[in-house]
Amino acid sequence: MLFNKPIHEITFEDVVKFCEKMVPEGKQLDYKYFLPKNNEKFAKSIASFANAMGGTIIIGVKDDKNDSPTPPFTGIPFQYKIRNKIEDIIQTYIDPVVFVDINVCGNSHGQMFVVVNIPQSNLTPHLVGKMKRAYIRTGQSSRPEIIVHPDKLPWLLDHRKKSEALRHILLDKAGKHFDNYIKSLSLRSDSQKAVLAVSLIPMYPQEPLLDYHDLRPVMEGLFPGGQTKTVQDGITKLGDKDISMLELNSYGLIYFKKVLVPNADNAVLNFADLEQDIRVFFKTATNFNRHIAFGGPLSFRFTITNARGVEVFYNDKRASVLEDFIRTDCIYTSSKIELDMDNISEQILNKTAWALDIGK
């Protein structure tokens, strides 16, 4: 997530401000001063991002020996047909075609930057040129793109089925961590009414986005105090005033689970509490995404299980829940969540309120 706004809203000044941060090139960022004359080489850059974690190419910026942008950040002379040129290169040299977002950011002095956003693709592998070679982005200055090693091919073949399997494994493991936490509390089996689970994870996880050792300071920055426990590739924070668990994983998973009604003898749910939990989750997810700097698609899942028979109230409405299982699945980007957090939260809450028979 390089810019905190949709790509079509990025201005010339936004690119200048971003470059002034001196963010070096990496697995999800590439600077180019001009559109390369070697069309196949440029196609290789685009395909390598699509085959890996997605990324952004900014045209009009020089970079130094450390792969950092070099001032002055004045862009390049405006070219009216550069968007068509980029689209033609993709159509000609990449199979299957990669669908990208392009924004030509001009100023009043006839200068421009071009921002090309390449999403992480589920149509992999994208092959380049007559030789039909597959490349992935490495982020290394000496070899920013490399031919896919046979060990990596399973992650790209069958449209990332292996990545989808890993996503399900990470979600299942987080759920089991919560189950083990519940067992440690020796709770009555009927005391877990209306259990909320909310998760956000890259659609196609393949490799860690940050070192697991770095998760502890991230967690402490998000939620200081309380009890933390480390798990494989992750860290959890256990609730000190409720039965809840937040997990952060080095693959980009953020997972929150909570028993909304811990007292089976008084199975009442205040919808305002659920509303607070959802809004806190999205704020936490936004801060976590800033740390992992992931710009690809994110899979969001919201569930409430074991809800039947719970009495729910909100303002002047009160109802007994008929549904035992409520679920919402969506696909977002980190920038979409950050920019439209309130609206996204409201949509999910409205849908949930309807399912709970207290429709807002």
BELPE-V893323 format. One record per residue. RES is the residue in one small letter. PSI is psi in whole degrees, -180 to 180 (* if undefined). OMEGA is omega in degrees with one decimal (* if undefined). D_CENTER is the distance of its C-alpha to the mean C-alpha in whole Angstrom. Layout:
res = <RES RES>
psi = <PSI PSI>
omega = <OMEGA OMEGA>
d_center = <D_CENTER D_CENTER>
This chain:
res = <m l f n k p i h e i t f e d v v k f c e k m v p e g k q l d y k y f l p k n n e k f a k s i a s f a n a m g g t i i i g v k d d k n d s p t p p f t g i p f q y k i r n k i e d i i q t y i d p v v f v d i n v c g n s h g q m f v v v n i p q s n l t p h l v g k m k r a y i r t g q s s r p e i i v h p d k l p w l l d h r k k s e a l r h i l l d k a g k h f d n y i k s l s l r s d s q k a v l a v s l i p m y p q e p l l d y h d l r p v m e g l f p g g q t k t v q d g i t k l g d k d i s m l e l n s y g l i y f k k v l v p n a d n a v l n f a d l e q d i r v f f k t a t n f n r h i a f g g p l s f r f t i t n a r g v e v f y n d k r a s v l e d f i r t d c i y t s s k i e l d m d n i s e q i l n k t a w a l d i g k>
psi = <95 -38 136 50 158 151 -35 -11 -4 133 170 -44 -33 -42 -41 -47 -38 -45 -32 -17 -12 41 122 162 154 -157 -23 17 136 135 140 135 -48 162 121 143 -30 99 -38 -34 -40 -40 -37 -40 -45 -48 -36 -35 -47 -36 -19 -119 11 173 -172 134 129 116 134 9 126 153 154 -171 -17 10 19 151 143 120 162 150 81 -1 -163 163 141 135 118 -32 17 -33 -46 -37 -46 -44 -38 -40 -44 -46 -35 -38 -12 131 123 163 140 130 117 163 132 131 120 111 101 164 -179 -7 12 19 163 157 152 122 120 116 121 114 155 129 149 12 24 158 142 122 148 136 -177 -29 -9 56 145 132 153 153 132 -30 -3 137 -35 -33 76 -29 138 155 139 127 147 -31 -26 -17 -40 -25 -20 -31 158 33 48 33 -35 -37 -39 -39 -41 -40 -45 -37 -45 -40 -43 -40 -41 -40 -39 -32 -40 -42 -41 -36 -44 -43 -35 -19 -8 48 156 142 -27 9 -6 78 141 74 120 136 127 134 153 127 147 139 -38 69 143 -39 159 140 -15 159 139 -26 -25 -5 -32 -51 -31 -47 -44 -32 -34 -44 86 149 -176 179 124 149 138 146 175 122 17 -175 145 153 121 143 140 -14 -3 177 89 163 132 131 135 137 146 -16 2 9 134 127 129 131 142 139 111 -31 91 -8 104 -24 -13 68 78 133 124 115 -26 -33 -42 -41 -43 -42 -42 -44 -39 -39 -47 -36 -41 -43 -40 -45 -38 -42 -29 -35 -41 -13 46 128 5 -175 144 135 122 136 136 125 150 121 160 47 -17 133 -12 138 123 142 150 118 -117 8 143 137 156 128 132 -34 138 -23 125 134 139 128 134 164 125 172 160 -37 -37 -44 -44 -40 -26 31 -46 -43 -42 -47 -43 -41 -45 -42 -39 -43 -39 -42 -39 -46 -30 2 28 37 127 *>
omega = <-174.5 -178.2 -178.2 176.4 176.7 -173.3 -177.2 178.6 -178.2 -179.0 175.5 -178.9 176.9 179.9 178.5 -179.2 178.2 -179.3 179.4 175.9 176.2 176.6 -178.8 174.2 179.5 -177.2 -176.7 -178.8 178.7 174.8 172.5 -178.3 174.8 171.3 -175.1 177.3 177.2 -174.8 -178.4 177.9 178.0 176.9 178.5 178.9 -178.8 -178.0 -178.1 175.3 -178.1 -180.0 -178.5 -174.0 -173.6 179.1 -176.1 172.5 175.8 179.4 -178.5 -176.1 173.5 174.9 -176.3 -177.4 177.0 178.8 176.0 -180.0 -176.8 176.5 3.4 -178.1 -175.0 179.0 179.2 -179.9 -176.0 177.2 -173.3 -172.5 -176.0 177.6 178.5 -179.9 179.7 179.2 178.3 179.1 -179.9 -178.6 -173.9 -167.5 -175.2 179.8 -6.5 -176.1 174.4 179.2 -175.1 171.7 -176.8 173.7 175.3 -174.7 -178.9 174.0 -175.3 -178.8 177.6 178.0 -178.6 161.1 174.0 178.9 179.4 179.3 -178.8 -179.5 170.2 -168.9 172.3 178.4 -176.2 -1.9 173.4 -175.3 -172.6 170.4 -178.4 -179.4 178.7 179.9 177.0 -179.8 171.6 178.9 179.2 -175.3 178.9 -176.4 -177.9 -179.2 -176.1 175.4 177.9 174.7 -176.5 176.2 178.9 178.9 -177.6 -175.4 -180.0 179.5 -176.7 -179.2 179.4 174.4 172.9 178.3 -179.9 177.0 177.9 177.5 178.6 178.4 179.5 178.8 -178.9 178.4 -179.9 180.0 178.3 177.4 179.1 175.3 178.6 178.8 178.6 176.1 179.1 -179.7 -178.9 -179.6 179.2 -179.2 172.4 -176.9 -178.6 -176.7 -178.3 179.2 178.2 -178.8 -178.6 172.4 179.2 -178.1 175.5 -174.6 175.1 -179.4 -175.2 178.3 -179.9 -177.8 -179.9 177.9 171.9 -179.2 -178.2 177.0 -177.4 -176.8 -178.3 177.5 176.9 179.4 -179.4 177.1 179.8 -177.6 179.5 179.4 179.2 -175.2 176.6 175.2 177.9 175.3 -178.2 178.3 -177.1 178.6 -179.9 172.7 -178.6 -179.2 178.6 179.7 179.0 179.5 -175.2 177.9 172.8 178.8 171.2 -177.1 -176.2 176.8 176.6 179.1 165.4 -170.2 179.4 178.1 -173.0 170.8 -175.7 -179.5 -175.7 -176.8 -177.2 -179.3 178.9 -171.9 -178.9 -179.5 173.5 -176.3 178.7 177.2 177.3 178.5 178.6 -179.6 -178.2 -178.2 176.6 179.4 -178.0 176.2 178.1 179.3 178.7 179.3 178.3 179.5 175.8 179.6 -176.9 175.9 -179.9 -176.8 -178.0 179.8 -179.3 177.4 179.8 176.2 178.9 177.0 166.9 -179.8 177.2 -174.8 -174.5 178.8 177.4 175.2 -177.1 176.9 178.2 -174.4 -176.7 -178.3 -179.3 -177.5 173.2 -171.5 175.3 -178.6 175.1 -174.3 178.9 -176.9 174.5 177.2 178.9 173.7 -179.4 164.5 -179.4 179.1 176.9 -179.9 -177.4 -174.6 -173.8 -173.6 -177.1 -179.0 178.1 178.7 -178.2 179.2 -179.5 -179.4 178.0 179.3 179.9 179.5 177.5 -179.8 179.9 175.9 172.1 -172.3 -179.2 *>
d_center = <9 12 14 13 15 14 16 19 20 20 23 25 25 22 22 25 23 20 23 25 22 23 19 21 19 17 15 13 16 19 22 25 28 30 28 30 33 32 30 29 28 26 25 24 21 20 20 19 15 15 16 14 10 11 12 15 18 21 24 27 26 28 27 29 30 27 25 24 25 29 30 32 29 31 29 32 34 33 33 33 32 29 27 29 30 26 26 29 28 25 27 30 28 25 26 24 23 19 18 17 17 20 21 25 25 29 31 35 36 35 32 29 25 23 20 18 14 14 11 11 13 15 18 19 21 22 25 27 30 34 33 30 28 24 22 19 18 19 19 23 25 28 26 23 23 24 26 24 26 27 25 22 23 22 18 19 22 22 19 16 18 18 14 14 17 15 12 15 17 15 15 18 19 17 19 22 22 22 25 27 27 28 31 32 33 35 34 36 35 35 34 30 30 27 24 21 18 14 11 7 6 5 8 10 10 13 14 13 11 13 17 17 20 18 16 20 20 16 17 21 19 17 20 23 26 26 26 24 24 22 21 20 17 17 18 19 21 23 25 28 29 28 26 23 20 17 15 13 12 12 10 7 9 10 13 16 19 22 26 26 30 31 35 36 39 38 35 34 30 30 27 27 26 23 22 22 19 17 17 17 14 12 13 13 9 9 11 9 6 10 11 9 8 6 6 6 5 4 7 9 13 15 19 22 25 28 29 32 35 33 34 32 33 32 34 37 35 36 35 35 32 33 30 29 26 23 20 17 14 12 9 7 5 5 9 10 9 11 13 14 14 17 18 15 16 20 19 18 21 23 22 23 26 27 27 29 32 31 30 29>
